[in-house]
Amino acid sequence: MTLFWIASLPFMAVFIAALAIGRAKSLWLPIAVAVASLAAGTLCLHSIMVAPTCATGESECLGVTVIAYLIAVFWCAPGIGFALRLYSHLRSDFRRG
């Protein structure tokens, strides 16, 4: 269950931050939410899953590392969407004024 929350909460936070780009008063707030959630998710993923498993030196370290990379790829989808939404928002602001 912990892996589910570690994988899904940063995904949801970046997705919600992407939706908030056009509605937020400040553009930096959604950017800060997205970056902070991905950083916290990466730190939790490493400290809860990868580091304890690899500290024992067993062969399970490879499997956990692969799962961590798959979760990082899973986080790329809202990250790319966030970047595209930010780009289109900035581009439309420059067109208006």
C-alpha positions as CSV (number, residue, x, y, z in Angstrom):
1,M,0.0,0.0,0.0
2,T,2.9,2.4,0.7
3,L,4.2,1.9,-2.8
4,F,0.8,2.9,-4.2
5,W,0.8,6.2,-2.3
6,I,4.5,6.9,-3.2
7,A,3.7,6.3,-6.9
8,S,0.3,8.0,-7.1
9,L,0.5,11.1,-4.9
10,P,3.3,12.9,-7.0
11,F,1.4,11.9,-10.1
12,M,-1.8,13.5,-8.8
13,A,-0.1,16.6,-7.5
14,V,1.6,17.3,-10.8
15,F,-1.6,16.7,-12.7
16,I,-3.5,19.1,-10.4
17,A,-0.7,21.7,-10.7
18,A,-1.0,21.4,-14.5
19,L,-4.7,22.1,-14.3
20,A,-4.1,25.1,-11.9
21,I,-1.7,26.9,-14.3
22,G,-4.3,29.0,-16.0
23,R,-6.3,29.6,-12.8
24,A,-3.6,30.4,-10.2
25,K,-2.9,34.1,-9.4
26,S,0.8,33.3,-9.4
27,L,2.5,31.1,-12.0
28,W,5.2,30.1,-9.5
29,L,2.8,28.3,-7.2
30,P,1.9,25.4,-9.6
31,I,5.6,25.1,-10.6
32,A,6.6,24.9,-6.9
33,V,3.9,22.3,-6.2
34,A,5.0,20.2,-9.2
35,V,8.7,20.3,-8.4
36,A,8.2,19.8,-4.6
37,S,5.9,16.8,-5.1
38,L,8.3,15.1,-7.5
39,A,11.3,15.8,-5.2
40,A,9.4,14.4,-2.2
41,G,8.2,11.4,-4.1
42,T,11.8,10.7,-5.3
43,L,13.2,11.0,-1.8
44,C,10.5,8.7,-0.3
45,L,11.0,6.2,-3.1
46,H,14.7,6.1,-2.5
47,S,14.6,6.1,1.3
48,I,11.7,3.7,1.8
49,M,12.2,1.3,-1.0
50,V,15.6,1.3,-2.7
51,A,18.0,2.1,0.1
52,P,16.9,-0.5,2.7
53,T,16.6,-3.2,0.1
54,C,20.0,-2.5,-1.5
55,A,21.7,-2.2,1.9
56,T,21.4,-5.9,2.5
57,G,23.2,-6.6,-0.7
58,E,20.7,-9.2,-2.0
59,S,19.6,-9.8,-5.5
60,E,16.3,-8.0,-4.8
61,C,18.1,-4.7,-5.2
62,L,17.9,-5.1,-9.0
63,G,14.2,-5.7,-8.9
64,V,13.5,-2.7,-6.6
65,T,15.7,-0.5,-8.7
66,V,13.8,-1.5,-11.9
67,I,10.5,-0.7,-10.1
68,A,11.8,2.7,-9.0
69,Y,12.7,3.5,-12.6
70,L,9.3,2.3,-13.8
71,I,7.6,4.7,-11.3
72,A,9.9,7.5,-12.5
73,V,8.7,6.8,-16.1
74,F,5.1,6.8,-14.8
75,W,5.7,10.3,-13.4
76,C,7.0,11.5,-16.8
77,A,3.4,11.6,-18.2
78,P,2.1,14.4,-16.0
79,G,5.5,16.1,-16.0
80,I,5.4,16.3,-19.8
81,G,1.8,17.5,-19.7
82,F,2.7,20.1,-17.1
83,A,5.6,21.4,-19.2
84,L,3.4,21.6,-22.3
85,R,0.6,23.4,-20.4
86,L,3.1,25.8,-19.0
87,Y,4.6,26.4,-22.4
88,S,1.2,27.1,-24.0
89,H,0.3,29.4,-21.1
90,L,3.5,31.4,-21.4
91,R,3.2,31.5,-25.2
92,S,-0.4,32.9,-25.0
93,D,0.7,35.5,-22.5
94,F,3.4,36.8,-24.9
95,R,0.9,36.9,-27.7
96,R,-1.5,39.0,-25.8
97,G,0.8,41.6,-24.6
